[in-house]
Amino acid sequence: MLDRTIALDIVTSTIVGAIALEAAWSRRIDTVPILVAVALVGFVGSVTIARFASVEPEGEGRVLTREEIAAAESERLDAETTALESSDPEHHGGPAQGEVRE
């Protein structure tokens, strides 16, 4: 769906550019309202599609209570502690022991 939105933006930009070139070439200013209208249609269309294409995960749109925040923080800390305990305390991400770099 977003590829169609990008295509709509490209087509709208091309149309606006073509109308602007034609207006500049013929030295006419009566096409300025047409330029504004086409640009607004493209902008509103893109924003509308982006608004409905973005899906918020369930539970993200509501306000958490203090107890729910504390429980989530506790779960995060427990998971972090478990991950740290399960890792090798001697390995710090460097080269293997005894490896010489030149």
VODODO-283504 format. One record per residue: residue number from 1; residue in three letters; chain; x, y, z of N, C-alpha, C in turn. Coordinates in nm, 3 decimals, m for minus. Layout:
    n  res  chain      npx      npy      npz     capx     capy     capz      cpx      cpy      cpz
  NUM  ALA      A        X        Y        Z        X        Y        Z        X        Y        Z
...
This chain:
    n  res  chain      npx      npy      npz     capx     capy     capz      cpx      cpy      cpz
    1  MET      A    0.082   m0.118    0.000    0.000    0.000    0.000    0.087    0.126    0.000
    2  LEU      A    0.197    0.123    0.073    0.281    0.241    0.079    0.354    0.266   m0.053
    3  ASP      A    0.376    0.160   m0.132    0.436    0.182   m0.263    0.342    0.260   m0.353
    4  ARG      A    0.213    0.240   m0.337    0.115    0.317   m0.414    0.113    0.462   m0.368
    5  THR      A    0.136    0.483   m0.239    0.142    0.619   m0.187    0.261    0.693   m0.246
    6  ILE      A    0.374    0.625   m0.254    0.493    0.686   m0.314    0.468    0.715   m0.461
    7  ALA      A    0.401    0.624   m0.530    0.368    0.647   m0.671    0.276    0.768   m0.685
    8  LEU      A    0.177    0.780   m0.595    0.088    0.896   m0.598    0.167    1.025   m0.575
    9  ASP      A    0.262    1.024   m0.483    0.345    1.142   m0.459    0.427    1.178   m0.582
   10  ILE      A    0.483    1.078   m0.647    0.564    1.104   m0.766    0.479    1.160   m0.878
   11  VAL      A    0.361    1.102   m0.900    0.272    1.151   m1.005    0.228    1.294   m0.974
   12  THR      A    0.191    1.319   m0.849    0.148    1.454   m0.810    0.261    1.554   m0.828
   13  SER      A    0.381    1.517   m0.788    0.495    1.608   m0.804    0.524    1.634   m0.951
   14  THR      A    0.511    1.532   m1.033    0.533    1.548   m1.177    0.429    1.642   m1.238
   15  ILE      A    0.304    1.624   m1.198    0.197    1.710   m1.249    0.220    1.855   m1.206
   16  VAL      A    0.254    1.874   m1.078    0.280    2.010   m1.029    0.398    2.071   m1.104
   17  GLY      A    0.503    1.993   m1.125    0.619    2.044   m1.199    0.585    2.079   m1.343
   18  ALA      A    0.505    1.995   m1.407    0.467    2.021   m1.546    0.381    2.147   m1.556
   19  ILE      A    0.287    2.162   m1.465    0.202    2.282   m1.467    0.285    2.406   m1.437
   20  ALA      A    0.379    2.395   m1.344    0.465    2.509   m1.312    0.553    2.547   m1.430
   21  LEU      A    0.608    2.447   m1.500    0.689    2.477   m1.619    0.605    2.543   m1.728
   22  GLU      A    0.485    2.491   m1.748    0.397    2.549   m1.850    0.360    2.693   m1.813
   23  ALA      A    0.334    2.717   m1.684    0.300    2.852   m1.639    0.419    2.947   m1.656
   24  ALA      A    0.538    2.899   m1.628    0.657    2.983   m1.644    0.686    3.008   m1.792
   25  TRP      A    0.667    2.905   m1.873    0.695    2.917   m2.017    0.601    3.018   m2.083
   26  SER      A    0.473    3.011   m2.047    0.375    3.100   m2.110    0.353    3.228   m2.029
   27  ARG      A    0.425    3.243   m1.919    0.418    3.361   m1.832    0.274    3.389   m1.788
   28  ARG      A    0.209    3.284   m1.737    0.071    3.296   m1.689    0.070    3.274   m1.538
   29  ILE      A   m0.008    3.353   m1.468   m0.020    3.336   m1.324   m0.156    3.278   m1.284
   30  ASP      A   m0.243    3.258   m1.382   m0.375    3.205   m1.348   m0.372    3.056   m1.319
   31  THR      A   m0.259    2.991   m1.336   m0.248    2.848   m1.304   m0.200    2.824   m1.161
   32  VAL      A   m0.168    2.929   m1.088   m0.120    2.914   m0.950   m0.226    2.848   m0.862
   33  PRO      A   m0.353    2.884   m0.871   m0.453    2.812   m0.790   m0.461    2.663   m0.824
   34  ILE      A   m0.439    2.630   m0.950   m0.439    2.489   m0.990   m0.321    2.418   m0.924
   35  LEU      A   m0.205    2.483   m0.924   m0.087    2.425   m0.858   m0.113    2.400   m0.710
   36  VAL      A   m0.172    2.497   m0.644   m0.200    2.484   m0.501   m0.299    2.371   m0.477
   37  ALA      A   m0.402    2.362   m0.560   m0.504    2.258   m0.542   m0.445    2.119   m0.564
   38  VAL      A   m0.366    2.102   m0.667   m0.305    1.970   m0.694   m0.208    1.933   m0.582
   39  ALA      A   m0.130    2.029   m0.535   m0.036    2.002   m0.426   m0.111    1.964   m0.299
   40  LEU      A   m0.220    2.033   m0.268   m0.299    1.999   m0.149   m0.363    1.862   m0.160
   41  VAL      A   m0.413    1.828   m0.279   m0.473    1.695   m0.298   m0.367    1.587   m0.275
   42  GLY      A   m0.247    1.607   m0.328   m0.140    1.510   m0.307   m0.101    1.498   m0.161
   43  PHE      A   m0.089    1.611   m0.094   m0.050    1.611    0.047   m0.156    1.544    0.134
   44  VAL      A   m0.280    1.585    0.117   m0.388    1.528    0.199   m0.404    1.379    0.170
   45  GLY      A   m0.390    1.339    0.045   m0.398    1.197    0.012   m0.288    1.116    0.078
   46  SER      A   m0.166    1.166    0.075   m0.054    1.095    0.137   m0.070    1.086    0.289
   47  VAL      A   m0.111    1.195    0.350   m0.129    1.195    0.496   m0.242    1.101    0.536
   48  THR      A   m0.349    1.099    0.458   m0.461    1.011    0.489   m0.421    0.865    0.478
   49  ILE      A   m0.351    0.830    0.373   m0.307    0.691    0.356   m0.210    0.652    0.467
   50  ALA      A   m0.118    0.742    0.502   m0.023    0.712    0.609   m0.093    0.696    0.743
   51  ARG      A   m0.196    0.775    0.765   m0.271    0.767    0.892   m0.339    0.633    0.907
   52  PHE      A   m0.400    0.584    0.801   m0.471    0.458    0.810   m0.380    0.337    0.790
   53  ALA      A   m0.261    0.357    0.736   m0.168    0.246    0.717   m0.094    0.213    0.845
   54  SER      A   m0.073    0.313    0.930   m0.002    0.287    1.055   m0.098    0.223    1.155
   55  VAL      A   m0.057    0.108    1.204   m0.140    0.034    1.298   m0.069    0.035    1.433
   56  GLU      A   m0.137    0.082    1.533   m0.080    0.087    1.667   m0.099   m0.048    1.734
   57  PRO      A    0.007   m0.104    1.793   m0.008   m0.233    1.862   m0.111   m0.224    1.974
   58  GLU      A   m0.176   m0.336    1.999   m0.279   m0.339    2.102   m0.218   m0.309    2.238
   59  GLY      A   m0.280   m0.224    2.313   m0.231   m0.188    2.445   m0.141   m0.066    2.446
   60  GLU      A   m0.097   m0.019    2.329   m0.009    0.098    2.323   m0.086    0.228    2.339
   61  GLY      A   m0.214    0.228    2.309   m0.290    0.351    2.310   m0.353    0.386    2.443
   62  ARG      A   m0.334    0.304    2.544   m0.398    0.334    2.672   m0.294    0.372    2.775
   63  VAL      A   m0.339    0.442    2.877   m0.251    0.488    2.985   m0.241    0.377    3.089
   64  LEU      A   m0.117    0.345    3.128   m0.094    0.239    3.226   m0.107    0.295    3.367
   65  THR      A   m0.153    0.209    3.457   m0.159    0.247    3.598   m0.019    0.234    3.658
   66  ARG      A   m0.001    0.284    3.779    0.129    0.276    3.844    0.169    0.131    3.869
   67  GLU      A    0.071    0.048    3.903    0.099   m0.093    3.928    0.144   m0.163    3.799
   68  GLU      A    0.079   m0.130    3.687    0.118   m0.191    3.560    0.257   m0.145    3.517
   69  ILE      A    0.288   m0.020    3.541    0.422    0.031    3.509    0.527   m0.039    3.595
   70  ALA      A    0.499   m0.055    3.725    0.593   m0.122    3.815    0.612   m0.268    3.774
   71  ALA      A    0.503   m0.336    3.736    0.513   m0.476    3.694    0.594   m0.488    3.565
   72  ALA      A    0.572   m0.399    3.469    0.647   m0.402    3.344    0.795   m0.374    3.368
   73  GLU      A    0.824   m0.279    3.455    0.963   m0.247    3.487    1.031   m0.364    3.558
   74  SER      A    0.958   m0.430    3.647    1.011   m0.546    3.717    1.042   m0.659    3.619
   75  GLU      A    0.952   m0.683    3.525    0.975   m0.786    3.423    1.097   m0.752    3.338
   76  ARG      A    1.111   m0.625    3.301    1.225   m0.584    3.220    1.355   m0.603    3.296
   77  LEU      A    1.357   m0.565    3.424    1.478   m0.582    3.504    1.512   m0.729    3.525
   78  ASP      A    1.410   m0.813    3.547    1.434   m0.957    3.562    1.493   m1.016    3.434
   79  ALA      A    1.439   m0.976    3.319    1.491   m1.026    3.192    1.634   m0.978    3.170
   80  GLU      A    1.662   m0.855    3.206    1.796   m0.801    3.191    1.894   m0.873    3.283
   81  THR      A    1.854   m0.899    3.406    1.939   m0.970    3.502    1.965   m1.112    3.455
   82  THR      A    1.863   m1.179    3.405    1.879   m1.315    3.353    1.974   m1.317    3.236
   83  ALA      A    1.964   m1.219    3.147    2.052   m1.213    3.031    2.196   m1.189    3.074
   84  LEU      A    2.217   m1.105    3.174    2.352   m1.079    3.222    2.412   m1.200    3.292
   85  GLU      A    2.330   m1.272    3.368    2.379   m1.390    3.439    2.411   m1.504    3.343
   86  SER      A    2.339   m1.513    3.233    2.361   m1.623    3.139    2.479   m1.597    3.046
   87  SER      A    2.528   m1.474    3.041    2.640   m1.444    2.953    2.772   m1.478    3.024
   88  ASP      A    2.876   m1.493    2.944    3.009   m1.525    2.995    3.071   m1.398    3.052
   89  PRO      A    3.100   m1.395    3.184    3.153   m1.272    3.243    3.295   m1.239    3.198
   90  GLU      A    3.367   m1.337    3.143    3.504   m1.313    3.101    3.513   m1.263    2.958
   91  HIS      A    3.408   m1.276    2.883    3.411   m1.235    2.743    3.354   m1.094    2.731
   92  HIS      A    3.435   m1.003    2.681    3.393   m0.864    2.672    3.379   m0.818    2.528
   93  GLY      A    3.369   m0.910    2.435    3.349   m0.873    2.297    3.476   m0.845    2.220
   94  GLY      A    3.591   m0.864    2.280    3.718   m0.840    2.212    3.762   m0.963    2.135
   95  PRO      A    3.886   m0.963    2.087    3.936   m1.079    2.014    3.956   m1.198    2.109
   96  ALA      A    3.971   m1.314    2.051    3.991   m1.434    2.130    4.122   m1.422    2.209
   97  GLN      A    4.125   m1.490    2.324    4.242   m1.482    2.409    4.362   m1.540    2.336
   98  GLY      A    4.473   m1.469    2.342    4.594   m1.515    2.277    4.606   m1.468    2.133
   99  GLU      A    4.502   m1.410    2.078    4.507   m1.363    1.940    4.584   m1.232    1.935
  100  VAL      A    4.678   m1.226    1.840    4.761   m1.107    1.826    4.716   m1.031    1.702
  101  ARG      A    4.687   m0.905    1.721    4.648   m0.821    1.607    4.769   m0.741    1.562
  102  GLU      A    4.779   m0.724    1.435    4.892   m0.647    1.381    4.849   m0.512    1.338
